Amino acid sequence: MILSEAARKAIAADSPTATRMLAARRLLPLSPPEQLYVLHVLTQADEDAVRETALETLESFPKNLVVAACEHVDDPGLIGFLAQKYRQESAVIGKLVALPAMPEDTLCFLSEYCEDPLILRIIAERHDRIRAAPKIFHSLRKNPLTPQWLLLQLEGDIPGLVAPTAPPLPEPAAPEATAPARLPSEGAPDASFFPSALIDAGTPEDQLPAIRSLLKDMEGPRRVLLAPIANRFVRYILVQDGFLDVAMGVLSNPALTVDEVVQFCQLRNVSQDILRRIGTHTDWSKDARVRNLLVKNPKTPHFLVLRFLEGIGSLLELERLAKSREVSGAVSHAAQTIVQKRAFRKNASAPPRNAGGRRSEGS
């Protein structure tokens, strides 16, 4: 893609923050393909405000413009992002799969995890890609939703394409021999396939720029594998990832602490699905900090907000939320409604007053 002068300036390293923020808000006169590319680049910007705004804008990018623009995209990183985000949208994937720059790993990821039979058929029609990379076919075989007739048709259409057979049992290894390295696609994520700065718990904070650089160049499928074993710096970045599978992988990381979850609840650019998962988690939802922050986060599903508001026993706290400008109008209204209901129940249960203003004694 040949970028316009305005697009090049928006992503230049020495570009003013104000210009980058305009681009992050889609306020520059750029074509839809340029907007997509610029936004994708800005999601890795050093400035937090620019990065978060670009990610929010990219998440809400009109799908009809994506459909029109994606056939002009030639950046593998952006193609991978769009393939992950719209992996169940045949109108988008149909165009992305046809792109020569579609990363092989992304195509394998779609083949194995996509749930739309139409998209699986679109992938299967790319005989040139499957012939060049038979592992795409093997990924289709791993997907339980791939029709058997489609696999048989591929085997007949592409000479030499055979299903992988189980390897022969190895000879007993000598005591000093070590097992061969396992590829990430063959099982659970293996930390040896990632730089230590992304995995080690003792990684110093001054490595953050290097970590961001490593993640910027990493394709979506690899970030999916990284999330469950990443260290705390990487977890904080990946939970804000535009790919839901990546962000969800962070929540399954066994090293994740409640204090980190509290941090996640303060973020405004995490997916609503992430907040829903946190709010329905048996242990995390017991933490008062988590409940309080979820009530204040505008992306928290409304049913969770109501549940946590009902659980607040202090009328003073509810009254504070009803008047707070830190929460949405819907939350303020809900808190005020609960205050009024409790006041009504309290008055209804109180003994009636006599003519002198004193409460009457029970007989």
C-alpha positions as CSV (number, residue, x, y, z in Angstrom):
1,M,0.0,0.0,0.0
2,I,1.3,3.4,-1.0
3,L,0.6,5.8,1.9
4,S,-0.3,9.4,1.4
5,E,1.8,12.2,3.0
6,A,-0.8,12.7,5.7
7,A,-0.7,9.0,6.6
8,R,3.1,8.9,6.7
9,K,3.3,11.9,9.0
10,A,0.7,10.4,11.3
11,I,2.9,7.4,12.1
12,A,6.3,9.0,11.9
13,A,8.3,8.6,15.0
14,D,8.8,12.4,15.3
15,S,5.1,13.2,14.6
16,P,3.5,15.5,17.2
17,T,1.2,13.8,19.7
18,A,-1.6,16.0,18.6
19,T,-1.4,14.8,15.0
20,R,-1.2,11.1,16.2
21,M,-4.2,11.6,18.4
22,L,-6.2,13.1,15.4
23,A,-5.3,10.0,13.4
24,A,-6.2,7.7,16.3
25,R,-9.7,9.3,16.3
26,R,-10.1,8.9,12.5
27,L,-10.1,12.7,12.1
28,L,-7.5,12.9,9.3
29,P,-8.5,12.8,5.6
30,L,-7.3,9.3,4.9
31,S,-8.8,6.5,2.8
32,P,-10.3,3.5,4.7
33,P,-7.3,1.3,3.9
34,E,-4.9,4.0,5.2
35,Q,-7.1,4.5,8.3
36,L,-6.9,0.8,9.1
37,Y,-3.1,0.7,8.6
38,V,-2.5,3.9,10.6
39,L,-4.7,2.8,13.4
40,H,-3.0,-0.6,13.6
41,V,0.4,1.1,13.8
42,L,-0.8,3.5,16.5
43,T,-2.0,0.7,18.7
44,Q,1.7,0.1,19.4
45,A,2.4,3.8,20.1
46,D,4.5,4.8,23.1
47,E,1.9,7.3,24.3
48,D,-0.7,5.6,26.4
49,A,-3.5,8.0,25.3
50,V,-2.8,7.5,21.6
51,R,-2.5,3.7,21.9
52,E,-5.7,3.3,23.8
53,T,-7.6,5.7,21.5
54,A,-6.4,3.9,18.4
55,L,-7.4,0.5,19.8
56,E,-10.9,1.8,20.7
57,T,-11.3,3.3,17.2
58,L,-10.1,0.2,15.5
59,E,-12.5,-1.9,17.5
60,S,-15.4,0.2,16.4
61,F,-14.3,0.6,12.8
62,P,-17.4,0.3,10.6
63,K,-17.5,-3.2,9.2
64,N,-18.8,-2.1,5.8
65,L,-15.6,0.0,5.4
66,V,-13.5,-2.9,6.5
67,V,-15.1,-5.1,3.8
68,A,-14.4,-2.4,1.2
69,A,-10.8,-1.7,2.4
70,C,-9.4,-5.1,3.4
71,E,-8.6,-6.2,-0.2
72,H,-6.2,-3.3,-0.5
73,V,-4.3,-4.2,2.7
74,D,-0.8,-5.6,2.3
75,D,0.6,-5.4,5.8
76,P,0.9,-9.0,7.3
77,G,0.4,-7.6,10.9
78,L,-2.8,-5.8,10.0
79,I,-4.1,-8.7,7.9
80,G,-3.5,-10.9,11.0
81,F,-5.4,-8.5,13.2
82,L,-8.4,-8.3,10.9
83,A,-8.4,-12.1,10.4
84,Q,-8.6,-12.5,14.2
85,K,-11.2,-9.9,14.8
86,Y,-13.5,-10.9,11.9
87,R,-12.7,-14.6,11.9
88,Q,-16.4,-15.5,11.8
89,E,-17.3,-12.9,9.1
90,S,-17.2,-14.5,5.7
91,A,-17.4,-11.2,3.8
92,V,-14.1,-10.0,5.4
93,I,-12.3,-13.3,5.6
94,G,-13.2,-14.1,2.0
95,K,-11.1,-11.1,0.8
96,L,-8.3,-11.5,3.3
97,V,-7.7,-15.1,2.4
98,A,-7.2,-14.1,-1.2
99,L,-4.4,-11.7,-0.2
100,P,-0.8,-12.9,-1.0
101,A,0.4,-11.2,2.2
102,M,-2.0,-13.3,4.4
103,P,0.4,-14.9,7.0
104,E,0.7,-18.6,6.8
105,D,0.3,-19.0,10.6
106,T,-2.8,-16.8,10.5
107,L,-4.3,-19.0,7.8
108,C,-3.5,-22.1,9.9
109,F,-5.1,-20.5,12.9
110,L,-8.3,-19.7,11.0
111,S,-8.4,-23.2,9.5
112,E,-8.2,-24.8,12.9
113,Y,-10.5,-22.6,15.0
114,C,-13.0,-20.9,12.7
115,E,-16.6,-22.0,13.3
116,D,-18.1,-20.8,10.0
117,P,-18.3,-23.6,7.4
118,L,-18.4,-21.0,4.6
119,I,-15.1,-19.6,5.7
120,L,-13.6,-23.1,5.9
121,R,-14.7,-23.7,2.3
122,I,-13.2,-20.3,1.2
123,I,-9.8,-21.4,2.8
124,A,-10.1,-24.8,1.1
125,E,-10.4,-23.2,-2.3
126,R,-6.9,-21.7,-2.0
127,H,-5.2,-24.7,-3.5
128,D,-2.1,-22.7,-4.2
129,R,-1.6,-21.9,-0.6
130,I,-2.4,-25.4,0.6
131,R,-0.1,-26.9,-2.0
132,A,2.7,-24.6,-0.9
133,A,2.0,-25.2,2.9
134,P,0.3,-28.6,3.5
135,K,0.0,-27.7,7.2
136,I,-3.0,-25.6,6.3
137,F,-4.7,-28.8,5.3
138,H,-3.7,-30.5,8.5
139,S,-5.1,-27.5,10.4
140,L,-8.4,-28.0,8.6
141,R,-8.4,-31.6,9.6
142,K,-8.0,-30.6,13.3
143,N,-11.2,-28.5,13.1
144,P,-14.2,-30.7,14.0
145,L,-16.4,-28.4,11.9
146,T,-14.6,-29.0,8.7
147,P,-16.9,-31.3,6.5
148,Q,-15.3,-34.6,5.8
149,W,-16.3,-34.4,2.1
150,L,-14.2,-31.2,1.9
151,L,-11.1,-32.9,3.2
152,L,-11.6,-35.8,0.8
153,Q,-12.1,-33.4,-2.1
154,L,-8.8,-31.6,-1.2
155,E,-6.9,-34.9,-1.1
156,G,-8.3,-35.7,-4.6
157,D,-7.6,-32.2,-6.1
158,I,-4.1,-31.7,-4.8
159,P,-1.7,-34.6,-5.8
160,G,0.6,-35.7,-3.1
161,L,-1.5,-34.2,-0.3
162,V,-1.9,-37.0,2.3
163,A,-3.2,-36.9,5.8
164,P,-0.4,-37.1,8.4
165,T,0.0,-40.5,9.9
166,A,1.0,-41.2,13.5
167,P,4.8,-41.3,13.7
168,P,6.4,-44.6,14.6
169,L,7.2,-45.2,18.3
170,P,10.7,-43.9,19.0
171,E,13.5,-46.2,20.2
172,P,14.2,-45.9,23.9
173,A,16.4,-42.9,24.4
174,A,19.7,-43.1,26.1
175,P,19.7,-41.6,29.6
176,E,21.7,-38.6,28.5
177,A,19.5,-37.9,25.5
178,T,17.0,-35.0,25.6
179,A,13.6,-35.0,24.1
180,P,13.2,-32.9,20.9
181,A,11.7,-29.5,21.1
182,R,7.9,-29.3,20.7
183,L,6.3,-26.8,18.5
184,P,3.7,-24.6,20.1
185,S,1.0,-25.9,17.7
186,E,1.5,-29.5,18.9
187,G,0.4,-28.9,22.5
188,A,0.5,-26.5,25.4
189,P,2.6,-23.3,25.0
190,D,6.3,-23.8,25.5
191,A,8.2,-20.9,27.2
192,S,11.3,-21.8,25.2
193,F,9.7,-20.5,22.0
194,F,9.5,-16.9,23.4
195,P,12.1,-14.4,24.5
196,S,12.8,-14.6,28.2
197,A,11.8,-10.9,28.7
198,L,8.2,-11.9,27.9
199,I,8.1,-14.9,30.3
200,D,10.5,-14.4,33.2
201,A,8.8,-13.1,36.4
202,G,12.0,-11.2,37.2
203,T,12.1,-9.1,34.1
204,P,12.9,-5.5,35.2
205,E,10.5,-2.7,34.3
206,D,13.1,-0.9,32.2
207,Q,12.6,-3.7,29.6
208,L,9.1,-2.4,28.8
209,P,10.1,-0.6,25.6
210,A,11.8,-3.9,24.4
211,I,8.7,-5.9,25.4
212,R,6.4,-3.6,23.5
213,S,8.6,-3.9,20.4
214,L,8.6,-7.7,20.6
215,L,4.8,-7.8,20.9
216,K,4.4,-5.3,18.1
217,D,6.1,-7.6,15.6
218,M,4.3,-10.8,16.9
219,E,1.4,-12.2,15.0
220,G,-1.9,-12.9,16.6
221,P,-1.7,-16.7,16.8
222,R,1.6,-16.5,18.7
223,R,0.2,-13.9,21.1
224,V,-2.6,-16.4,21.8
225,L,0.0,-19.0,22.8
226,L,2.0,-16.4,24.8
227,A,-0.8,-15.0,26.9
228,P,-1.3,-18.0,29.3
229,I,2.5,-18.1,30.2
230,A,3.4,-14.4,30.0
231,N,4.9,-12.3,32.8
232,R,3.0,-9.5,34.5
233,F,4.2,-6.7,32.2
234,V,3.1,-8.7,29.1
235,R,-0.2,-9.7,30.8
236,Y,-1.1,-6.0,31.4
237,I,-0.5,-5.3,27.7
238,L,-2.1,-8.4,26.2
239,V,-5.3,-8.1,28.3
240,Q,-5.9,-4.9,26.2
241,D,-5.3,-6.8,23.0
242,G,-7.8,-6.4,20.2
243,F,-8.0,-10.2,19.8
244,L,-10.3,-11.5,22.3
245,D,-8.6,-14.9,22.4
246,V,-5.4,-13.2,23.4
247,A,-7.0,-11.2,26.2
248,M,-8.9,-14.2,27.5
249,G,-5.7,-16.2,27.5
250,V,-4.3,-13.7,30.1
251,L,-7.2,-14.5,32.4
252,S,-6.2,-18.2,32.3
253,N,-2.6,-17.4,33.2
254,P,-1.9,-19.3,36.5
255,A,0.4,-16.6,37.7
256,L,-2.3,-13.9,37.5
257,T,-3.0,-12.2,40.9
258,V,-6.0,-10.5,42.2
259,D,-4.1,-7.2,42.4
260,E,-3.6,-7.5,38.6
261,V,-7.3,-8.1,38.1
262,V,-8.0,-5.0,40.1
263,Q,-5.7,-3.1,37.6
264,F,-7.6,-4.6,34.6
265,C,-10.9,-3.4,36.1
266,Q,-9.7,0.2,35.8
267,L,-8.9,0.0,32.1
268,R,-11.3,1.6,29.7
269,N,-10.2,-0.1,26.6
270,V,-10.6,-3.8,27.6
271,S,-13.3,-5.9,26.0
272,Q,-16.7,-6.1,27.7
273,D,-16.2,-9.9,27.6
274,I,-13.1,-9.5,29.8
275,L,-15.0,-7.5,32.4
276,R,-17.9,-10.0,32.2
277,R,-15.5,-12.9,32.9
278,I,-13.9,-11.0,35.8
279,G,-17.3,-10.1,37.3
280,T,-18.6,-13.7,37.1
281,H,-15.4,-15.3,38.5
282,T,-16.1,-17.0,41.8
283,D,-13.0,-15.6,43.6
284,W,-12.3,-12.3,41.9
285,S,-15.9,-11.1,42.3
286,K,-15.6,-11.5,46.1
287,D,-12.9,-8.7,46.2
288,A,-14.5,-5.4,47.2
289,R,-12.0,-3.5,45.0
290,V,-13.0,-5.5,41.9
291,R,-16.7,-4.9,42.5
292,N,-16.3,-1.2,43.1
293,L,-14.2,-0.7,40.0
294,L,-16.5,-2.7,37.8
295,V,-19.4,-0.6,38.9
296,K,-17.5,2.5,37.8
297,N,-16.2,1.0,34.5
298,P,-18.6,2.1,31.6
299,K,-17.9,-1.2,29.7
300,T,-19.1,-3.5,32.5
301,P,-22.3,-5.3,31.5
302,H,-25.3,-3.7,33.1
303,F,-26.5,-6.9,34.8
304,L,-23.2,-7.1,36.7
305,V,-23.4,-3.4,37.7
306,L,-26.9,-4.0,39.2
307,R,-25.8,-7.1,41.0
308,F,-22.9,-5.4,42.6
309,L,-24.9,-2.3,43.5
310,E,-27.5,-4.5,45.2
311,G,-24.7,-6.0,47.2
312,I,-23.5,-2.6,48.6
313,G,-24.9,-2.5,52.2
314,S,-23.9,1.1,53.0
315,L,-26.6,3.7,52.1
316,L,-23.9,6.4,52.2
317,E,-21.8,4.6,49.6
318,L,-24.9,4.2,47.3
319,E,-25.8,7.9,47.8
320,R,-22.2,8.8,46.8
321,L,-22.5,6.7,43.7
322,A,-25.8,8.2,42.9
323,K,-24.2,11.7,42.9
324,S,-20.8,10.7,41.5
325,R,-19.6,12.0,38.1
326,E,-17.2,9.1,37.9
327,V,-19.9,6.7,36.8
328,S,-22.4,6.7,33.9
329,G,-25.9,8.2,34.2
330,A,-27.4,4.7,34.1
331,V,-25.3,3.6,37.2
332,S,-26.2,6.8,39.0
333,H,-29.9,6.3,38.3
334,A,-29.7,2.6,39.4
335,A,-27.9,3.6,42.7
336,Q,-30.5,6.3,43.3
337,T,-33.3,3.8,42.7
338,I,-31.8,1.3,45.2
339,V,-31.5,4.1,47.8
340,Q,-35.2,5.1,47.3
341,K,-36.3,1.5,47.6
342,R,-34.4,0.9,50.8
343,A,-35.7,4.2,52.3
344,F,-39.2,3.2,51.4
345,R,-38.8,-0.3,53.0
346,K,-37.3,1.3,56.1
347,N,-40.2,3.7,56.5
348,A,-42.8,1.1,55.8
349,S,-41.4,-1.2,58.5
350,A,-41.2,1.6,61.1
351,P,-44.0,1.8,63.8
352,P,-46.6,4.6,63.0
353,R,-46.3,7.9,64.9
354,N,-49.0,9.1,67.2
355,A,-50.4,12.6,67.2
356,G,-47.6,13.9,69.4
357,G,-45.0,12.8,66.9
358,R,-43.9,9.8,69.0
359,R,-43.9,6.3,67.8
360,S,-46.7,4.3,69.2
361,E,-46.0,1.4,71.5
362,G,-46.8,-2.1,70.5
363,S,-49.7,-3.7,72.4
